[in-house]
Amino acid sequence: MRRLTITLTEARYKALKEASGRSDKTISQLIDESLEFYGIKPREDARDLVRRVRAQSTLSEAEALGLAQAETRAQRRGA
């Protein structure tokens, strides 16, 4: 596992710490869940998704990848 240092305002840090206490999760867990929510995942996860979708559809690999990319972009925009 990698370590990362980030800079937050005091208000943001306090809010994160309070959310951590309320949810009984670590700050790291909250940040990791937030990244997942915004679609920030390892590339291999995206490839695995494409493989699973392709196995269940008649789409070509290029079509399935294009669809996965379009859906990811839409999710990131909050559509």
N, C-alpha and C positions, 0 to 999 in steps of 0.2 A: 504494500500500500504506500502511496506517495503522500507527502506532506505538502501543504500549501499555506502560505501566509497571505492574508488579505487585510486591507485597511477598511474599517467601518467607522462611521460617525459614532459618537458615544450613544446617541439616541437609538441608532439601528442596533448596536451591540446589546443594549439593555433590552430592547424589544425581542431580539433573538434569544437572549438568555431567559427572559420571562416565558416565551413560547416553549422553550426547551423544558422548563420546569412544569408548565401546565400539561404538556403532552407526554411527560415522562420519557423523553427522548434526548439524546445528546445533540449538541449543536451540529456536530458532524452529520448525524442522521438527518436532521432537518435540512441541511444544505444539500445532502445527497438526494433526498426525496424531492427537493425543489428542482434540482437539475434534471432529474428523471421526468418530473411533471412538464418541464419545458422542452422535452425531447432531446436532451443532451445525453447521448448514449454512445457506447463504443461502436465503432464501425462494424464490428463483427455481429453485434445485435441486429443492425439494419440488414446485413447480408442474410442472417438467419431468418429474419422476417420475410425477406424476398423469397428465399428458398421454400418456406412454408406456404406462402401465398401461391407461388408458382406450382407447387405440387397439387394444389387444390383448384387450379384454374386452367383455362386454355390459353392464357397469356404467354407471350414469348418472354424470355428473360429481360430483354430491353423494355418491353411494355410493363412488366411487373416492377422493374426498378424505377421506371418513370412514375408509375402510380404511387409507389412507396415514397418517392421523393416529394411528389406533389402533396401527399397526405401529411408528411412530416412538416413541410412548409406551412400548410394550412393550420396544423396544430400549434406551431410556434407563433403564428399570427393571432391565434385565439379564435379562429373561424369555426 
